[in-house]
Amino acid sequence: MCLAKVSQEIKEHEFKQFITNISHDIRTPLAVMKGYLQLLRKAGIYGSSKEYLEICISHTNEMEKRVQQFFEYSYWSGMEEDVELQRINITNLVKDGCGIDASKVFNLFYVGNEERNHSTGLGLSIVKLLVERMGGEVFAQMDGGMFCIGFTLLSAK
């Protein structure tokens, strides 16, 4: 193996480890913030302060969800062992008109119509990682007014 390729693999491994570490490091202070916000809620805050508190809690919950999904993404992208193949029957159909661009749905952080979508854009990126890890390909297309997601895998080992 050439030195440049080894160097690139080391950089990729270090980057994936960095993502995993930072995701984990963000979770701890976020849990502390959430705990203190919940204590403030129990303390009985009233008026506009209560409204501000609820906004903080809502955004903290959203951040917690996104950090968790980012942590899951970093876990799956850094996974080095083989994924076990199993036969499954899957159909994922979503009605047209929800602002989805089939050519972009597997891009990291793509969420389609952001006004109606509270996703982080990590879910289908994780699907793509797992399918590729199993030696397959994943695709999305619009078909007769329906958004379709599918994948192909090589035969099981």
N, C-alpha and C positions, 0 to 999 in steps of 0.2 A: 504494500500500500504506500502510495507516495506521501511525502511529508506534508504537502499542502492539504491533502484529504484528511490526514490524521489531525492536523491543526484545526481544520474546519469542524470535525466531529467533536473535538475537545471544546471548542467555542460553543457549539450547539448544546452540548451537555451542561456546560457551565451556565449558559443562558436559561435553560430549562430549570436547573437547580435554583437559580436566582429567582425565577418566577414563582416556583414552589415556596421558597423561603419568604418572599415578600408577601405572598398571599396569606401564609400562615401568620406572619408578623402583624398584618393588618387586622386579622380576626380577633386577637387578644384585646387591643385597646377598643375595638368596636364593641365587643361584648361588655366591657366596663362602661362605655358610654351608654349603651342600651340599658344596663342595670341602673345607672344613676337617673336616667330619664324616667324609668319605671318607678323609682322611688319618689321622684318629684310628682309624678302623676298621683301616686298614693297619698302624698302629703296634702292634696286638696288645693291646687292652684286654681284661681278663678279669673274671670274677665279675659282681657286680651292675652294675658300671660298663658292662660290655658290653651288658647288657640295656637300661640307660638310653640308651646310644648308639644302639642299634637302634630304640628308640622315637622318639628324636629324628630319625633318618634317615627313618623311616616317615612321621612328621608333616611333615618337610621336603619329601619327595616329594609328599605329598598337597597341601601348600600350593603347590608348584611347579605341579602340575597345575591347581589352581583359579585361580591367577594367570594361567596361560596361557589358560585358557578365558575368564577375564574380559577379558584383553587381546584375544582374538578377538572377543568380544561387543562391546567398545568399538570395535574396528576396523569391524565390520559396521554398527554403529549410527551411526557417524560417516561412513560412506561416502557420497559425494555424487554419484558418477557413476552412470549407468544400469546396471542388471544385464542381461546378455544372456539372452534367453529361448531355451530349447531344449526340444524334446519329449523326455520321458523317461517310462518306465513304472515306477511306484514303488508298492510295497505294504509297509506297515509294520504288522505284526500282533504283538501281545504277548498272552500268555495272561492271562486274568482272574485276580484274586486277588493281584496284586502291590501292592496298596495305592494304585492310581492313581485320582485324581479327574480324569476327562476334562475337566471344566470349568476346571481349574486348570493343566493341563500346559504351557501356553504362558506362564505367569506366570514372571517372573524369579526364579530360585533355587528354584522348586518341584521337589521330589525325590520326592514320593509317600511310600512307606514308608521312612523314613530308616534303620531298623534293618537293612534288607536292600539298601540302595542307597548306593553310594559316589559318586554323581553330584554335580555342583555345581549342577544345575538351570539351566544356561545353554544346553544344546544345543537344546532345542525353542524357547527364546526367540530363538536365532539363526535357526532355521528360520522362525519367524514374521516376524522382521525382513526376511529375504531374500524371502520370498513376498510380503509387503506391498510391499517395494521394487520388485517386479516387477508390481505392480498386482493382486495376487491376494489370496485369503483362504485361511487354513488352519483346519482343524477337527479335533476329536478326539471320539470317541464310543465307547461300549460297544455292541457289536453281537453278540448271541448268544454271550456269554461271551468275546468277543475285544475287545481294545482296538485301535481303528482310528484311524489318522491319515491325513488326506487334504488335498488343497488344490485350488483352482481358480485358473486364470490366464486372463487375457484372451488373445486370439489374439496370436501372435508378431508383432512389428513387421515 
